[in-house]
Amino acid sequence: MIHQNWHERETNKKLKCVHTDAKKYIVNNKLTTGNVYDVKNETEEFYFIVDNSGKVGGYYKEYFEEIN
């Protein structure tokens, strides 16, 4: 039940949003190109980040690049 304490978890890494051109879903109202987001969890296909709404959402990895 990791989703119950996502906001209190440590940030794994930071990501920069490189585009919001989604093929299937609308993401431009939750992500902003150029913004940096905190990663709370990661799977093979998704990053779970704190998005513009202040909540944790899962997004495809194709929208981001890692910041060193």
N, CA, C and O atoms as a MOPAC input file, in Angstrom:
PM7 MOZYME 1SCF
protein

 N      0.82100 1    -1.18800 1     0.00000 1
 C      0.00000 1     0.00000 1     0.00000 1
 C      0.87000 1     1.25800 1     0.00000 1
 O      0.69600 1     2.15600 1     0.82400 1
 N      1.77600 1     1.29500 1    -0.91400 1
 C      2.73600 1     2.39300 1    -1.02200 1
 C      2.04700 1     3.73100 1    -1.30500 1
 O      2.56400 1     4.78600 1    -0.93500 1
 N      0.89500 1     3.68900 1    -1.95200 1
 C      0.20900 1     4.91600 1    -2.34300 1
 C     -0.31200 1     5.72700 1    -1.15600 1
 O     -0.61800 1     6.91000 1    -1.30700 1
 N     -0.41700 1     5.11500 1     0.00800 1
 C     -0.97000 1     5.82300 1     1.15700 1
 C      0.02000 1     6.79500 1     1.80000 1
 O     -0.39000 1     7.68800 1     2.54200 1
 N      1.31100 1     6.63400 1     1.52700 1
 C      2.28300 1     7.54300 1     2.14000 1
 C      3.27600 1     8.10500 1     1.11900 1
 O      4.42500 1     8.37700 1     1.46800 1
 N      2.86000 1     8.27800 1    -0.11200 1
 C      3.75000 1     8.79400 1    -1.15900 1
 C      4.30500 1    10.17400 1    -0.84100 1
 O      5.48200 1    10.43100 1    -1.09400 1
 N      3.50700 1    11.04800 1    -0.30600 1
 C      3.96000 1    12.42100 1    -0.04800 1
 C      5.03600 1    12.47300 1     1.03000 1
 O      5.87500 1    13.37300 1     1.01400 1
 N      5.02800 1    11.53400 1     1.95600 1
 C      6.02400 1    11.50900 1     3.02600 1
 C      7.29900 1    10.77700 1     2.62000 1
 O      8.31300 1    10.89700 1     3.30700 1
 N      7.27400 1    10.03400 1     1.53900 1
 C      8.44100 1     9.26000 1     1.10100 1
 C      9.54200 1    10.18100 1     0.57900 1
 O      9.29300 1    11.30300 1     0.13900 1
 N     10.77000 1     9.66100 1     0.64500 1
 C     11.90000 1    10.40000 1     0.09100 1
 C     11.77400 1    10.50300 1    -1.41400 1
 O     11.18600 1     9.64200 1    -2.06900 1
 N     12.33500 1    11.57400 1    -1.95100 1
 C     12.37400 1    11.73300 1    -3.40100 1
 C     13.51000 1    10.88500 1    -3.94300 1
 O     14.65200 1    11.03300 1    -3.50800 1
 N     13.20900 1     9.98100 1    -4.90500 1
 C     14.21700 1     9.09400 1    -5.47400 1
 C     15.18400 1     9.85700 1    -6.36300 1
 O     16.39700 1     9.66000 1    -6.28700 1
 N     14.64600 1    10.72700 1    -7.20400 1
 C     15.45200 1    11.53700 1    -8.12000 1
 C     14.58400 1    12.65700 1    -8.64700 1
 O     13.39400 1    12.73800 1    -8.34300 1
 N     15.18700 1    13.50800 1    -9.43100 1
 C     14.45300 1    14.62100 1   -10.04100 1
 C     14.46000 1    14.43400 1   -11.55100 1
 O     15.44000 1    13.97100 1   -12.13500 1
 N     13.34800 1    14.80500 1   -12.16500 1
 C     13.18700 1    14.68100 1   -13.61200 1
 C     12.75300 1    16.01600 1   -14.19100 1
 O     12.06200 1    16.80000 1   -13.54000 1
 N     13.16600 1    16.25800 1   -15.41600 1
 C     12.72400 1    17.43600 1   -16.15600 1
 C     11.75500 1    16.97000 1   -17.23300 1
 O     12.04000 1    16.02200 1   -17.96400 1
 N     10.62100 1    17.63200 1   -17.32900 1
 C      9.64100 1    17.31900 1   -18.35800 1
 C     10.13000 1    17.88100 1   -19.68800 1
 O     10.40200 1    19.07700 1   -19.79300 1
 N     10.24300 1    17.01900 1   -20.71200 1
 C     10.76200 1    17.46300 1   -22.00200 1
 C      9.65300 1    17.72800 1   -23.02300 1
 O      9.86000 1    18.48400 1   -23.97200 1
 N      8.49400 1    17.12300 1   -22.84400 1
 C      7.35200 1    17.40400 1   -23.73000 1
 C      6.06300 1    16.90300 1   -23.09700 1
 O      6.08800 1    16.07500 1   -22.18700 1
 N      4.94700 1    17.40700 1   -23.58200 1
 C      3.63100 1    16.96300 1   -23.11800 1
 C      2.77300 1    16.53900 1   -24.30500 1
 O      1.54500 1    16.61600 1   -24.24600 1
 N      3.41500 1    16.09400 1   -25.37600 1
 C      2.70600 1    15.66400 1   -26.58400 1
 C      2.27500 1    14.21100 1   -26.44900 1
 O      2.92500 1    13.30500 1   -26.96900 1
 N      1.18600 1    14.00800 1   -25.75300 1
 C      0.68300 1    12.65700 1   -25.50700 1
 C     -0.13400 1    12.17600 1   -26.69800 1
 O     -0.88700 1    12.94300 1   -27.29700 1
 N      0.02100 1    10.91300 1   -27.03000 1
 C     -0.73500 1    10.32700 1   -28.13600 1
 C     -2.14300 1     9.95200 1   -27.72300 1
 O     -3.08000 1    10.06100 1   -28.51400 1
 N     -2.29300 1     9.50900 1   -26.47800 1
 C     -3.55500 1     8.93000 1   -26.06100 1
 C     -4.23400 1     9.68400 1   -24.91600 1
 O     -5.46200 1     9.69600 1   -24.82800 1
 N     -3.45200 1    10.30900 1   -24.04600 1
 C     -4.00100 1    10.94000 1   -22.85500 1
 C     -3.69200 1    12.43800 1   -22.84700 1
 O     -2.79400 1    12.89500 1   -23.55400 1
 N     -4.43100 1    13.18800 1   -22.05600 1
 C     -4.17200 1    14.61600 1   -21.89300 1
 C     -3.27300 1    14.77600 1   -20.67000 1
 O     -3.68500 1    14.46200 1   -19.55300 1
 N     -2.06300 1    15.25700 1   -20.87000 1
 C     -1.14300 1    15.45300 1   -19.75000 1
 C     -0.70800 1    16.89700 1   -19.60900 1
 O     -0.06900 1    17.25000 1   -18.61800 1
 N     -1.03900 1    17.74700 1   -20.58200 1
 C     -0.55000 1    19.12900 1   -20.52800 1
 C     -1.20600 1    19.95800 1   -19.43300 1
 O     -0.73300 1    21.05800 1   -19.14700 1
 N     -2.27200 1    19.47400 1   -18.81300 1
 C     -2.85700 1    20.20700 1   -17.69300 1
 C     -2.27800 1    19.74800 1   -16.35200 1
 O     -2.58400 1    20.34100 1   -15.31800 1
 N     -1.44600 1    18.70100 1   -16.35500 1
 C     -0.80200 1    18.20900 1   -15.13400 1
 C      0.71500 1    18.33800 1   -15.17000 1
 O      1.35700 1    18.33200 1   -14.11900 1
 N      1.30000 1    18.45600 1   -16.36200 1
 C      2.74300 1    18.60300 1   -16.52500 1
 C      3.02800 1    19.85700 1   -17.33000 1
 O      2.22900 1    20.25700 1   -18.17700 1
 N      4.17200 1    20.47600 1   -17.06400 1
 C      4.60200 1    21.64700 1   -17.80500 1
 C      5.98900 1    21.37800 1   -18.35600 1
 O      6.89700 1    21.00500 1   -17.61400 1
 N      6.15100 1    21.56700 1   -19.65200 1
 C      7.45300 1    21.36800 1   -20.28700 1
 C      8.48500 1    22.30100 1   -19.65500 1
 O      8.25200 1    23.50200 1   -19.52300 1
 N      9.62200 1    21.73500 1   -19.26900 1
 C     10.68900 1    22.50600 1   -18.65400 1
 C     10.68600 1    22.47600 1   -17.13100 1
 O     11.69800 1    22.80600 1   -16.51400 1
 N      9.57700 1    22.08900 1   -16.50900 1
 C      9.52600 1    22.00600 1   -15.04900 1
 C     10.26800 1    20.78100 1   -14.54800 1
 O     10.41700 1    19.79000 1   -15.26200 1
 N     10.73000 1    20.86700 1   -13.30700 1
 C     11.41900 1    19.75900 1   -12.64900 1
 C     10.46100 1    19.15300 1   -11.62200 1
 O      9.81900 1    19.87300 1   -10.85700 1
 N     10.37300 1    17.81500 1   -11.61800 1
 C      9.44200 1    17.10800 1   -10.74800 1
 C     10.17800 1    16.09600 1    -9.87800 1
 O     11.21000 1    15.55500 1   -10.27400 1
 N      9.63200 1    15.84700 1    -8.68200 1
 C     10.17900 1    14.87100 1    -7.74600 1
 C      9.59100 1    13.49900 1    -8.02000 1
 O      8.37300 1    13.35700 1    -8.12900 1
 N     10.43800 1    12.49000 1    -8.13400 1
 C      9.99100 1    11.11300 1    -8.36300 1
 C      9.79400 1    10.44400 1    -7.01200 1
 O     10.70800 1    10.41800 1    -6.18800 1
 N      8.61000 1     9.90600 1    -6.78700 1
 C      8.30100 1     9.21300 1    -5.54200 1
 C      8.38400 1     7.70200 1    -5.70000 1
 O      8.63200 1     6.99000 1    -4.72800 1
 N      8.17800 1     7.20600 1    -6.92300 1
 C      8.27100 1     5.77600 1    -7.19100 1
 C      8.48300 1     5.59800 1    -8.68800 1
 O      8.19700 1     6.49900 1    -9.47600 1
 N      8.98300 1     4.43900 1    -9.07000 1
 C      9.28100 1     4.17100 1   -10.47200 1
 C      8.99500 1     2.70700 1   -10.76700 1
 O      9.31900 1     1.82500 1    -9.97200 1
 N      8.38600 1     2.46400 1   -11.91600 1
 C      8.20200 1     1.10500 1   -12.40200 1
 C      8.91300 1     1.00400 1   -13.74500 1
 O      9.58200 1     1.94400 1   -14.17500 1
 N      8.76900 1    -0.11400 1   -14.38700 1
 C      9.42100 1    -0.31700 1   -15.68100 1
 C      8.92400 1     0.67000 1   -16.73300 1
 O      9.68400 1     1.08400 1   -17.60900 1
 N      7.66400 1     1.04300 1   -16.64700 1
 C      7.04100 1     1.87400 1   -17.67700 1
 C      6.70000 1     3.29200 1   -17.22600 1
 O      6.58900 1     4.19200 1   -18.05900 1
 N      6.53300 1     3.50300 1   -15.92200 1
 C      6.03100 1     4.77700 1   -15.40500 1
 C      6.93600 1     5.38100 1   -14.34300 1
 O      7.67100 1     4.68200 1   -13.64600 1
 N      6.85600 1     6.72300 1   -14.24200 1
 C      7.35800 1     7.45900 1   -13.09100 1
 C      6.14600 1     7.94600 1   -12.32600 1
 O      5.17600 1     8.40100 1   -12.93200 1
 N      6.18200 1     7.86100 1   -11.01000 1
 C      5.13900 1     8.41000 1   -10.16300 1
 C      5.71200 1     9.67400 1    -9.53100 1
 O      6.62100 1     9.61500 1    -8.70300 1
 N      5.16800 1    10.80500 1    -9.93300 1
 C      5.71600 1    12.10300 1    -9.54500 1
 C      4.64400 1    12.95600 1    -8.87900 1
 O      3.44900 1    12.68400 1    -8.99300 1
 N      5.09600 1    13.99300 1    -8.18100 1
 C      4.18400 1    15.01500 1    -7.67000 1
 C      4.00500 1    16.00700 1    -8.80600 1
 O      4.92800 1    16.75200 1    -9.13700 1
 N      2.81000 1    16.01800 1    -9.40900 1
 C      2.56300 1    16.84100 1   -10.59800 1
 C      2.07000 1    18.23700 1   -10.22700 1
 O      2.11100 1    18.62000 1    -9.05700 1
 N      1.60600 1    18.99300 1   -11.21100 1
 C      1.17200 1    20.37600 1   -10.99900 1
 C     -0.02700 1    20.50500 1   -10.06500 1
 O     -0.24700 1    21.57100 1    -9.49000 1
 N     -0.79800 1    19.44300 1    -9.90700 1
 C     -1.95100 1    19.48900 1    -9.01600 1
 C     -1.55400 1    19.30200 1    -7.55400 1
 O     -2.37500 1    19.49500 1    -6.65800 1
 N     -0.28600 1    18.92400 1    -7.30800 1
 C      0.16900 1    18.67200 1    -5.94500 1
 C     -0.06700 1    17.25400 1    -5.49900 1
 O      0.25800 1    16.89500 1    -4.36700 1
 N     -0.63400 1    16.43200 1    -6.37900 1
 C     -0.89200 1    15.02600 1    -6.07000 1
 C      0.09700 1    14.15600 1    -6.83300 1
 O      0.74500 1    14.61200 1    -7.77400 1
 N      0.20500 1    12.90800 1    -6.42000 1
 C      1.09400 1    11.97100 1    -7.09400 1
 C      0.33700 1    11.33100 1    -8.24900 1
 O     -0.77200 1    10.82400 1    -8.07800 1
 N      0.95400 1    11.36100 1    -9.43000 1
 C      0.36700 1    10.75400 1   -10.61000 1
 C      1.40700 1     9.93000 1   -11.34300 1
 O      2.60600 1    10.19100 1   -11.24200 1
 N      0.94200 1     8.93400 1   -12.08000 1
 C      1.84300 1     8.08200 1   -12.85500 1
 C      1.86000 1     8.52300 1   -14.30900 1
 O      0.81100 1     8.70000 1   -14.92800 1
 N      3.06300 1     8.70000 1   -14.84900 1
 C      3.22600 1     9.17300 1   -16.22400 1
 C      4.26600 1     8.32700 1   -16.93700 1
 O      5.22500 1     7.85600 1   -16.32600 1
 N      4.06600 1     8.13700 1   -18.23800 1
 C      5.03800 1     7.39600 1   -19.03800 1
 C      6.40500 1     8.06000 1   -18.95600 1
 O      6.50600 1     9.28200 1   -18.84300 1
 N      7.44800 1     7.25400 1   -19.01400 1
 C      8.81300 1     7.75900 1   -18.91400 1
 C      9.21900 1     8.61900 1   -20.10400 1
 O     10.18100 1     9.38100 1   -20.01200 1
 N      8.50500 1     8.50900 1   -21.21300 1
 C      8.86900 1     9.25100 1   -22.42500 1
 C      8.74200 1    10.76900 1   -22.28100 1
 O      9.29700 1    11.50600 1   -23.09700 1
 N      8.03200 1    11.24800 1   -21.27500 1
 C      7.84000 1    12.68000 1   -21.07700 1
 C      8.98900 1    13.34400 1   -20.32700 1
 O      9.00300 1    14.56800 1   -20.20000 1
 N      9.95400 1    12.57100 1   -19.82700 1
 C     10.96100 1    13.09500 1   -18.91400 1
 C     12.37500 1    12.73600 1   -19.31800 1
 O     12.61300 1    11.80000 1   -20.08100 1
 N     13.31900 1    13.52000 1   -18.77700 1
 C     14.73300 1    13.16900 1   -18.81900 1
 C     15.28300 1    13.35800 1   -17.41400 1
 O     14.85200 1    14.24800 1   -16.68200 1
 N     16.23700 1    12.51300 1   -17.04600 1
 C     16.80900 1    12.58500 1   -15.71300 1
 C     17.75500 1    13.77500 1   -15.59600 1
 O     18.44800 1    14.13900 1   -16.54700 1
 N     17.76500 1    14.36900 1   -14.40900 1
 C     18.66900 1    15.46400 1   -14.09500 1
 C     19.78800 1    14.88500 1   -13.23900 1
 O     19.52900 1    14.18200 1   -12.26300 1
 N     21.02100 1    15.18000 1   -13.60500 1
 C     22.14700 1    14.66400 1   -12.81900 1
 C     22.53900 1    15.60700 1   -11.71900 1
 O     23.46900 1    15.32400 1   -10.96400 1

